[in-house]
Amino acid sequence: MTRYLVLTSDAETLCGVEAFTRNLAEHLGGSAQMAPLSFDLPTFRQRLRDCDCIVFNFPIVAWKKRLLEPMLAATLAKLWGKKVAVVLHEWTNLDWKRRLIIWPVVRVADQLLFSAPEIEREWRDSAVSRGLKQQTAVIPIPPNVVPGNSDGPAEARAAIRSLRKPGRIIIGQFGSIYSKKNCAELLSIARVLIDTGHDVGVAFVGSFIKGMDDVEQDFYREVEARGLDGRVVVTGYLATDEEVFAACREIDVFCYRFIEGLTARRGSVLAAALTGRAVVVNAPKDELALAHHSLFTSLIENGNVVLAPYHADPTAMAGAVKTAAAKRPPQVEVEKEIRRLWHTIIETLGKMQQR
């Protein structure tokens, strides 16, 4: 049995990649140790001695304070005859400085696992991949936010309920709000629905990502420009899964229109679909983009995720939302589907070690 050392950051607030890292160690069970990456070399050497393969997940946000440790850990592993596996969750979308830190580790890795086929293509199309003959595979990333049996605190749920009026449809999104996610498109879709005689409220379950641009100010300018004052609620950051799903269940239909279409990396779409509400989203640009992800394909077949055309404009998306609002799709067997994903991941990783 292969013994793994899964390297984590020491962050207390988990990003999606960090959550996947810790869940991976948990699902590997007794065959894995989990350890934060640090300069504590005696402890790391002992852990390295007791494993056959070390596993990195990139990018983990908290590692930007530890720029040398990933390469040092990978080099020591190779010198000691251990295998190095890297799960790459992003590539082209990363700032070039982050790629510069990551790429030496990725180059010396024995195995590369990609979170989606488009990430694999981005890696293969990059100059740094040329001449390498590593084992590669695409794996499905399970949702890191899942519904439970309790609702948790009610503040966010109450904020969304305040939008509700007789006959009003609440459309919304779950996830962080930032420009590349194209969140303002939902405001355009709401405007189309209102202009065609439908009363609509808009709820965003999540918070604004602070960055170089004025995300929050730009967002509210868009709200005002579309005449949606008093119809829009942003819950802000919610710390627990219970709070997230309590708020999400107040939404009638979720809707996303991505520039690149739906991809398997959109965990926010997965989480929204697990509420039991329909999620209307424009289709993948590549028809095989979701083929490796059994939960996404099950949700589409079940009607939980409703695909609009890839190039659908706000009017077409509004029509799909109107149709979806009249239906309530059946729930999928969430635990069964997630177990299936983890089985695929661990089986893929195990087969790569045997080659």
C-alpha positions in Angstrom: 0.0 0.0 0.0 1.4 3.4 -1.0 2.0 5.7 2.0 1.3 9.4 1.3 2.4 12.6 2.9 -0.2 15.3 2.0 1.2 18.8 2.5 -1.1 21.6 3.7 -0.7 25.2 4.6 -1.2 26.4 8.2 -4.1 28.6 7.3 -7.2 28.7 9.6 -9.5 30.1 6.9 -9.8 27.6 4.1 -9.8 28.3 0.4 -11.3 25.7 -1.9 -7.9 24.2 -2.7 -6.9 23.9 1.0 -10.3 22.3 1.8 -9.7 19.7 -1.0 -6.2 19.1 0.3 -7.4 18.3 3.8 -10.3 16.2 2.6 -7.9 14.2 0.4 -5.8 13.3 3.4 -8.9 12.3 5.3 -10.2 10.1 2.5 -6.9 8.4 2.0 -7.3 7.2 5.6 -4.6 5.2 7.3 -2.4 5.4 4.2 -1.8 9.1 4.6 -0.3 11.6 6.9 -1.2 15.3 6.7 1.4 17.9 7.6 1.8 21.7 7.2 4.7 22.8 5.0 7.3 24.5 7.1 11.1 25.0 7.7 11.0 22.4 10.5 13.4 20.1 8.6 13.9 17.4 11.3 10.2 16.8 11.5 9.7 16.9 7.8 12.6 14.4 7.2 11.0 12.0 9.7 7.7 12.3 7.9 9.3 11.9 4.5 11.1 8.8 5.7 7.7 7.2 6.5 6.1 7.9 3.2 6.4 6.7 -0.5 4.8 9.8 -2.2 4.4 13.4 -1.2 1.3 15.3 -2.5 1.2 19.0 -3.3 -2.0 21.0 -4.2 -1.4 24.2 -6.1 -2.3 27.0 -5.6 -2.8 27.3 -1.8 -3.1 31.0 -1.0 -1.3 30.8 2.4 1.9 29.4 0.7 2.7 32.9 -0.7 4.5 33.5 2.7 6.5 30.3 2.1 8.1 30.7 -1.2 11.1 28.3 -0.9 9.6 25.4 1.1 7.7 23.7 -1.8 10.8 23.4 -4.0 12.9 22.3 -0.9 10.4 19.7 0.0 10.1 18.3 -3.5 14.0 18.3 -3.9 14.4 16.4 -0.6 11.7 13.9 -1.7 13.4 13.2 -5.0 16.9 12.9 -3.3 15.4 10.3 -1.0 13.8 8.3 -3.8 10.2 9.3 -3.0 7.6 10.1 -5.6 6.1 13.6 -6.0 2.5 14.1 -7.0 1.0 17.5 -7.8 -2.7 18.4 -8.1 -2.9 21.5 -10.2 -6.1 23.4 -9.8 -5.2 26.5 -11.8 -2.5 27.5 -14.3 -3.0 30.3 -16.9 -5.2 32.3 -14.5 -2.5 32.5 -11.9 -0.4 35.6 -11.7 3.0 34.9 -13.4 4.8 35.4 -10.1 2.8 32.5 -8.5 3.5 30.3 -11.6 7.2 31.1 -11.2 7.2 29.7 -7.6 5.1 26.6 -8.6 6.6 25.5 -11.9 9.9 24.1 -10.5 7.9 21.7 -8.3 5.6 20.8 -11.2 8.5 20.1 -13.4 10.1 17.6 -11.0 6.8 15.9 -10.2 6.3 12.3 -11.2 2.6 12.7 -11.5 0.4 15.6 -12.4 -3.3 15.6 -11.7 -5.5 18.4 -13.1 -8.8 19.7 -11.7 -10.3 20.0 -15.2 -9.4 19.2 -18.8 -8.9 22.9 -19.6 -6.2 23.1 -16.9 -4.4 20.2 -18.5 -4.6 21.9 -21.9 -3.2 25.2 -20.4 -0.3 23.3 -18.9 0.5 21.4 -22.1 0.3 24.6 -24.1 2.8 26.4 -21.8 6.5 26.5 -22.6 7.5 25.0 -19.3 5.8 21.7 -20.0 7.8 21.0 -23.2 10.0 17.8 -23.1 8.3 16.4 -20.0 6.9 12.9 -19.9 5.1 12.8 -16.6 2.1 10.7 -15.8 -1.0 12.8 -16.0 -4.7 12.5 -15.3 -7.8 14.7 -14.9 -9.7 14.2 -11.6 -13.1 15.5 -10.4 -13.0 18.0 -7.5 -15.8 17.3 -5.0 -17.8 20.2 -3.5 -16.3 21.5 -0.4 -19.6 22.9 0.8 -22.4 20.4 1.4 -25.9 20.5 2.9 -26.5 19.3 6.5 -29.5 18.8 8.7 -29.6 22.1 10.5 -30.0 25.7 9.3 -27.6 27.5 11.6 -27.9 31.3 12.3 -30.8 33.1 10.5 -29.4 36.5 9.7 -28.5 35.9 6.1 -31.7 33.9 5.5 -33.8 36.7 7.0 -32.0 39.3 4.8 -33.1 37.3 1.7 -36.6 36.8 3.0 -36.9 40.6 3.3 -36.9 40.7 -0.5 -39.9 38.4 -0.8 -43.3 39.6 -1.8 -46.4 37.8 -3.1 -45.7 36.7 -6.6 -42.0 37.7 -6.6 -39.3 35.3 -7.8 -35.9 35.4 -6.0 -33.1 34.6 -8.3 -29.5 34.4 -7.1 -26.0 33.2 -6.9 -23.8 31.5 -4.3 -20.1 32.3 -4.1 -17.6 35.1 -4.0 -18.3 38.2 -6.1 -15.6 39.3 -8.4 -15.3 40.7 -11.9 -14.1 37.6 -13.7 -17.1 35.7 -12.4 -19.4 37.9 -14.5 -21.8 38.5 -11.6 -23.2 41.6 -13.0 -24.8 39.5 -15.8 -27.4 38.3 -13.2 -28.4 42.0 -12.7 -29.0 42.2 -16.5 -31.0 39.0 -16.5 -33.2 40.4 -13.6 -33.8 43.6 -15.6 -35.0 41.6 -18.6 -37.4 39.6 -16.4 -38.8 42.8 -14.8 -39.2 44.5 -18.2 -41.2 41.5 -19.4 -43.6 41.8 -16.5 -42.1 39.6 -13.7 -41.4 40.8 -10.2 -37.9 39.8 -9.3 -35.5 40.0 -6.3 -31.8 39.2 -6.5 -29.8 37.6 -3.7 -26.0 37.0 -3.7 -25.0 34.5 -1.0 -21.3 35.4 -0.5 -19.0 38.4 -0.2 -16.9 40.7 -2.4 -13.3 39.7 -3.1 -11.1 42.6 -2.3 -8.4 43.3 -4.9 -6.9 45.9 -7.1 -10.2 46.9 -8.6 -13.2 48.4 -6.8 -15.4 45.3 -7.0 -18.0 46.4 -4.4 -18.3 50.0 -5.6 -18.6 48.8 -9.3 -21.2 46.3 -8.3 -23.5 48.8 -6.6 -23.1 51.2 -9.5 -24.4 48.4 -11.8 -27.3 47.9 -9.4 -28.2 51.6 -9.6 -27.7 51.8 -13.4 -30.2 49.0 -13.9 -32.8 50.4 -11.6 -32.6 47.5 -9.1 -32.3 49.5 -5.9 -34.2 47.8 -3.1 -34.3 44.5 -5.0 -30.8 43.3 -4.3 -29.3 41.6 -1.2 -25.6 40.6 -0.6 -25.3 38.4 2.5 -21.5 38.9 3.0 -19.2 36.1 4.1 -20.9 33.1 5.8 -18.6 31.0 8.0 -20.5 27.7 8.1 -22.1 25.3 5.6 -25.3 25.5 7.6 -25.5 29.3 7.2 -24.7 29.0 3.5 -27.5 26.5 2.8 -30.0 28.2 5.0 -29.6 31.3 2.9 -29.5 29.4 -0.4 -32.8 27.7 0.3 -34.5 31.1 0.2 -33.6 31.5 -3.5 -36.0 30.1 -6.0 -33.7 29.8 -9.0 -29.9 30.2 -9.3 -28.4 31.6 -12.4 -24.9 32.1 -13.7 -23.7 33.3 -17.1 -19.9 32.7 -17.3 -17.7 34.2 -20.0 -16.1 30.8 -20.5 -19.3 28.8 -20.0 -19.7 26.2 -17.2 -16.5 24.3 -16.2 -16.0 21.6 -13.6 -14.1 24.2 -11.5 -17.3 26.1 -10.6 -17.8 24.7 -7.1 -20.4 27.5 -6.5 -22.6 25.9 -9.1 -22.3 22.5 -7.5 -23.2 23.9 -4.1 -26.1 25.8 -5.4 -27.5 22.7 -7.2 -27.2 20.7 -4.0 -29.9 22.9 -2.4 -32.5 21.3 -4.5 -33.2 24.4 -6.5 -32.6 24.6 -10.2 -29.4 26.2 -11.4 -29.5 27.8 -14.9 -26.1 28.3 -16.4 -24.7 28.7 -19.9 -23.3 25.4 -21.3 -19.6 24.5 -21.4 -17.6 25.8 -24.4 -16.2 22.3 -24.8 -18.8 19.6 -24.7 -16.4 17.2 -23.0 -15.6 19.7 -20.2 -17.7 17.8 -17.6 -17.3 14.3 -18.8 -14.9 13.3 -16.0 -17.1 14.7 -13.2 -19.9 12.3 -12.4 -21.7 14.7 -10.0 -22.0 17.4 -12.6 -23.3 14.9 -15.2 -25.8 13.5 -12.7 -27.0 17.0 -11.8 -27.5 17.8 -15.4 -29.4 14.6 -16.2 -31.5 15.1 -13.1 -32.5 18.6 -14.0 -30.8 20.3 -11.1 -28.4 22.0 -13.5 -30.2 23.4 -16.5 -27.9 24.2 -19.5 -28.6 27.3 -21.6 -26.7 27.7 -24.9 -23.0 28.7 -24.4 -23.6 32.0 -26.2 -27.0 32.7 -24.5 -27.6 36.5 -24.0 -29.5 37.9 -21.0 -32.8 37.6 -22.8 -32.2 33.9 -23.5 -31.0 33.3 -19.9 -34.1 35.1 -18.6 -36.3 32.8 -20.6 -34.6 29.7 -19.1 -34.9 31.1 -15.6 -38.6 31.7 -16.1 -39.1 28.0 -17.2 -36.9 26.7 -14.4 -38.8 28.7 -11.7 -42.0 26.7 -12.5 -40.2 23.4 -11.6 -38.5 21.9 -8.5 -36.0 19.2 -9.6 -35.7 16.0 -7.5 -32.8 15.8 -5.0 -29.7 13.8 -6.0 -28.2 11.3 -3.5 -25.5 13.7 -2.4 -23.5 11.5 -0.1 -23.5 8.6 -2.6 -22.4 10.9 -5.4 -19.6 12.5 -3.3 -18.3 9.1 -2.2 -18.2 8.2 -5.9 -16.0 11.2 -6.7 -13.6 10.4 -3.9 -13.4 6.8 -5.0 -12.4 8.0 -8.5 -9.7 10.4 -7.1 -8.1 7.8 -4.8 -8.3 5.1 -7.4 -6.6 7.3 -10.0 -3.9 8.4 -7.6 -3.3 4.7 -6.6 -3.0 3.5 -10.2 -0.5 6.1 -11.0 1.7 4.9 -8.1 1.7 1.4 -9.5 3.1 2.3 -12.9 
